[in-house]
Amino acid sequence: MSKTKAIFFFTLILSLWSGKTFGQLHIGHEIGTFLGPAGFFTDYGERWNVRNNLENEGFGIGLVHYMNLAFKPECSCRPTKLFFTKHFRLRTEINYLKSKLDHYGPVASKDTEGGRQLRAMHGNTELFQGGLALEYHLFGIKEARDFATLFSPYISLGVHYVYYNPSAYSDLGPLDSPKVLFPTFEDGLFMEPGHTFAIVGSGGVRYRLGRYNDLMLEARAHYYDTDKLEGLDVQKPQNKFNDFVLWLAVGYVYYLNF
């Protein structure tokens, strides 16, 4: 745990320190924060059951740092007409996500031993993650900054390093006791913390509030290279997907040196 926190703090310090160090390279810097509800798609409940997806909703919060080469901060002029520098930002961020998890769906609703076992089981998971992404803006970054447009849509794709910490319990007793754990999950409990990677894609829009700040609305999808985020890894034919998260976030961005 301490090693993971050290990595996140190092990433944040590096992002802030880069504003001073790379200022001579004419890199524009922005910092921001965002938060919102996050839906966890795991082995709890039926994956595409509407109630399951709504009830197993958690939340997430993030800190983000952007770099761009769209113009020189000290003179607000464009150093180049290259397409990349006009439309792309490099994005560094750290996130925290958490959700309580229960079983919902047709099987869990039945008045059977299996249904009672599922309804009695409760879980929780929390994720600490951070990484890099490349963000493409449909309109030019400088044009949006200079109020040529108030709305600036974008998409991004990146990779995150992830630390996850799951837990679970049952109202019927210890999960390793007979007749407590649902049979499908036998040999599929993994409650130890772990590390993995995630592919993170997002799409959103920025709205210009003023010369130095924006609002943003963003939809995000995180696909993880593991099926153990919530501590369950069902070794059955019906288990076809790794865990993933859908996250809708609202945020605020501040321009540091423009």
C-alpha positions as CSV (number, residue, x, y, z in Angstrom):
1,M,0.0,0.0,0.0
2,S,2.7,2.4,0.9
3,K,4.6,1.7,-2.3
4,T,1.5,2.5,-4.4
5,K,0.9,5.7,-2.5
6,A,4.5,6.7,-3.1
7,I,4.0,6.2,-6.8
8,F,0.9,8.4,-6.9
9,F,2.5,11.2,-4.9
10,F,5.6,11.1,-7.1
11,T,3.4,11.4,-10.2
12,L,1.6,14.4,-8.7
13,I,4.8,16.2,-7.6
14,L,6.3,15.5,-11.0
15,S,3.3,17.0,-12.8
16,L,3.4,20.2,-10.7
17,W,7.2,20.5,-10.9
18,S,7.1,20.2,-14.7
19,G,5.3,23.5,-14.9
20,K,8.4,25.3,-13.7
21,T,11.0,23.1,-15.3
22,F,9.6,22.9,-18.8
23,G,8.4,26.5,-18.9
24,Q,11.4,27.4,-21.1
25,L,10.1,24.8,-23.7
26,H,6.9,26.9,-24.2
27,I,4.6,24.2,-22.8
28,G,1.2,25.3,-21.6
29,H,0.1,23.8,-18.3
30,E,-3.4,23.3,-16.8
31,I,-4.5,21.5,-13.6
32,G,-8.0,20.3,-12.7
33,T,-10.2,18.0,-10.6
34,F,-13.2,16.0,-11.5
35,L,-15.7,13.6,-9.8
36,G,-18.9,11.7,-10.4
37,P,-20.8,8.4,-10.2
38,A,-19.0,5.3,-11.5
39,G,-20.8,2.0,-12.4
40,F,-18.8,-1.2,-11.6
41,F,-19.3,-4.1,-14.0
42,T,-18.0,-7.2,-12.0
43,D,-19.0,-10.7,-11.1
44,Y,-21.5,-9.3,-8.6
45,G,-25.0,-9.8,-9.9
46,E,-26.1,-10.3,-13.5
47,R,-23.8,-8.0,-15.6
48,W,-26.4,-6.4,-17.9
49,N,-29.3,-6.4,-15.4
50,V,-30.5,-2.8,-15.1
51,R,-31.1,-2.9,-11.3
52,N,-27.7,-4.5,-10.8
53,N,-25.9,-1.8,-12.7
54,L,-27.8,1.0,-11.0
55,E,-27.5,-0.4,-7.4
56,N,-23.8,-1.2,-7.7
57,E,-22.9,2.4,-8.6
58,G,-20.0,3.8,-6.8
59,F,-18.1,7.1,-7.1
60,G,-14.8,8.4,-8.3
61,I,-12.6,11.5,-7.9
62,G,-9.5,12.5,-9.9
63,L,-6.8,15.1,-10.2
64,V,-5.4,15.9,-13.6
65,H,-2.6,17.8,-15.2
66,Y,-2.4,18.8,-18.9
67,M,0.4,19.9,-21.1
68,N,0.1,21.4,-24.6
69,L,2.3,23.1,-27.3
70,A,-0.5,25.1,-28.9
71,F,1.1,28.5,-28.2
72,K,3.8,30.2,-26.1
73,P,2.3,31.2,-22.7
74,E,4.4,34.4,-22.5
75,C,3.1,35.9,-25.8
76,S,-0.1,33.8,-26.5
77,C,1.2,33.2,-30.0
78,R,1.4,29.9,-31.9
79,P,5.0,28.6,-32.2
80,T,4.0,26.1,-35.0
81,K,1.2,25.2,-37.3
82,L,1.7,21.4,-36.8
83,F,-1.6,19.5,-36.5
84,F,-0.4,17.7,-33.4
85,T,0.5,20.8,-31.4
86,K,-2.8,22.5,-32.4
87,H,-5.1,19.7,-31.4
88,F,-3.4,17.4,-28.7
89,R,-2.9,17.6,-25.0
90,L,-0.8,15.3,-22.9
91,R,-2.8,14.3,-19.9
92,T,-1.5,13.0,-16.5
93,E,-3.9,12.0,-13.8
94,I,-4.5,10.1,-10.6
95,N,-7.9,8.7,-9.6
96,Y,-9.6,7.1,-6.6
97,L,-12.8,5.0,-7.1
98,K,-14.9,3.0,-4.6
99,S,-18.1,1.0,-4.7
100,K,-20.2,-1.2,-2.5
101,L,-21.3,-4.3,-4.3
102,D,-24.3,-6.7,-4.0
103,H,-26.0,-9.4,-6.0
104,Y,-29.1,-8.5,-8.1
105,G,-30.8,-10.3,-10.9
106,P,-33.1,-13.3,-11.5
107,V,-31.0,-15.9,-9.6
108,A,-30.5,-13.7,-6.5
109,S,-34.2,-12.9,-6.4
110,K,-35.3,-16.5,-6.1
111,D,-36.5,-18.0,-2.8
112,T,-33.9,-20.8,-3.0
113,E,-30.8,-21.6,-1.1
114,G,-28.7,-20.1,-3.9
115,G,-30.8,-16.9,-3.9
116,R,-30.4,-16.5,-0.2
117,Q,-26.7,-17.0,-0.4
118,L,-26.3,-14.3,-3.1
119,R,-28.6,-11.8,-1.3
120,A,-26.6,-12.3,1.9
121,M,-23.2,-11.6,0.3
122,H,-21.9,-8.1,0.3
123,G,-18.7,-6.7,-1.2
124,N,-16.6,-3.6,-1.5
125,T,-13.7,-2.5,-3.6
126,E,-11.5,0.6,-3.9
127,L,-9.1,1.5,-6.7
128,F,-6.1,3.8,-6.7
129,Q,-4.8,4.5,-10.2
130,G,-2.8,6.8,-12.2
131,G,-1.3,7.2,-15.7
132,L,-1.0,9.0,-19.0
133,A,-3.3,9.7,-21.9
134,L,-3.2,11.5,-25.2
135,E,-6.2,13.9,-25.6
136,Y,-7.4,15.0,-29.0
137,H,-9.5,18.2,-29.3
138,L,-11.8,18.6,-32.3
139,F,-11.2,22.4,-32.4
140,G,-7.8,24.1,-32.1
141,I,-6.6,24.5,-28.5
142,K,-5.6,28.1,-29.0
143,E,-8.9,28.9,-30.8
144,A,-10.9,27.5,-27.9
145,R,-8.7,29.3,-25.4
146,D,-9.2,32.6,-27.2
147,F,-13.1,32.2,-27.2
148,A,-13.4,31.4,-30.9
149,T,-15.7,28.7,-29.5
150,L,-17.2,28.2,-26.1
151,F,-17.5,24.4,-26.4
152,S,-14.5,22.2,-27.1
153,P,-15.3,18.5,-27.6
154,Y,-12.5,16.0,-27.1
155,I,-11.6,12.3,-26.9
156,S,-8.7,10.6,-25.2
157,L,-7.0,7.2,-24.8
158,G,-4.4,6.2,-22.2
159,V,-3.0,3.6,-19.9
160,H,-3.2,3.5,-16.0
161,Y,-1.4,1.6,-13.4
162,V,-3.9,0.3,-10.8
163,Y,-3.9,-0.8,-7.2
164,Y,-7.1,-2.5,-6.1
165,N,-8.3,-3.6,-2.6
166,P,-11.4,-5.8,-2.4
167,S,-13.3,-7.1,0.6
168,A,-16.5,-9.2,1.2
169,Y,-18.6,-10.8,3.9
170,S,-21.9,-12.7,4.2
171,D,-24.8,-12.2,6.6
172,L,-24.9,-16.0,6.9
173,G,-21.4,-16.4,8.4
174,P,-17.8,-16.8,7.2
175,L,-17.5,-17.1,3.4
176,D,-15.4,-20.2,3.7
177,S,-18.0,-22.0,5.8
178,P,-20.2,-24.7,4.2
179,K,-23.5,-23.5,2.7
180,V,-22.6,-19.8,2.9
181,L,-20.8,-19.2,-0.4
182,F,-22.8,-19.5,-3.6
183,P,-21.4,-22.7,-5.4
184,T,-20.4,-20.8,-8.5
185,F,-17.8,-18.8,-6.5
186,E,-16.1,-21.8,-5.0
187,D,-12.3,-21.5,-5.7
188,G,-13.1,-18.0,-7.1
189,L,-12.5,-15.8,-4.0
190,F,-9.4,-13.6,-4.1
191,M,-9.6,-11.0,-1.3
192,E,-6.0,-10.0,-1.4
193,P,-5.0,-6.5,-2.7
194,G,-3.4,-6.6,-6.1
195,H,-1.9,-4.6,-9.0
196,T,-2.9,-4.4,-12.7
197,F,-3.2,-2.1,-15.7
198,A,-6.2,-0.5,-17.3
199,I,-7.0,0.9,-20.8
200,V,-8.8,4.2,-20.3
201,G,-10.9,5.9,-23.0
202,S,-12.9,9.0,-22.5
203,G,-15.0,11.5,-24.4
204,G,-16.2,14.9,-23.3
205,V,-16.6,18.6,-23.7
206,R,-15.0,21.7,-22.2
207,Y,-17.0,24.9,-21.6
208,R,-15.0,28.2,-21.4
209,L,-15.9,30.0,-18.1
210,G,-13.2,32.7,-18.3
211,R,-9.7,33.4,-19.5
212,Y,-8.2,31.0,-17.0
213,N,-10.8,28.4,-16.3
214,D,-13.0,25.8,-17.9
215,L,-15.8,23.4,-16.9
216,M,-15.7,19.9,-18.3
217,L,-18.2,17.0,-18.6
218,E,-16.7,13.7,-19.4
219,A,-17.8,10.0,-19.9
220,R,-15.0,7.5,-19.2
221,A,-14.6,3.7,-19.7
222,H,-11.9,1.8,-17.8
223,Y,-11.1,-1.8,-19.0
224,Y,-8.9,-3.7,-16.5
225,D,-6.4,-6.4,-17.2
226,T,-7.9,-8.6,-14.4
227,D,-11.2,-10.0,-13.3
228,K,-10.3,-9.7,-9.6
229,L,-11.1,-6.0,-8.8
230,E,-14.0,-7.0,-6.6
231,G,-12.3,-10.2,-5.2
232,L,-14.2,-12.7,-7.5
233,D,-12.9,-14.5,-10.5
234,V,-15.5,-17.1,-11.5
235,Q,-13.9,-20.0,-13.4
236,K,-16.9,-20.8,-15.5
237,P,-17.8,-20.6,-19.2
238,Q,-20.3,-17.7,-18.6
239,N,-17.5,-15.5,-17.3
240,K,-16.4,-14.0,-20.6
241,F,-15.2,-10.5,-19.5
242,N,-12.7,-8.8,-17.2
243,D,-14.0,-6.1,-14.9
244,F,-14.6,-2.7,-16.2
245,V,-16.0,0.7,-15.0
246,L,-18.1,3.3,-16.7
247,W,-17.7,6.8,-15.1
248,L,-19.5,10.0,-15.7
249,A,-17.6,13.0,-14.3
250,V,-17.9,16.8,-14.0
251,G,-14.7,18.8,-13.5
252,Y,-13.0,22.1,-13.3
253,V,-9.8,23.1,-15.1
254,Y,-7.5,26.1,-14.3
255,Y,-4.9,27.5,-16.7
256,L,-1.6,28.0,-14.9
257,N,0.7,30.0,-17.2
258,F,-1.5,31.3,-20.0
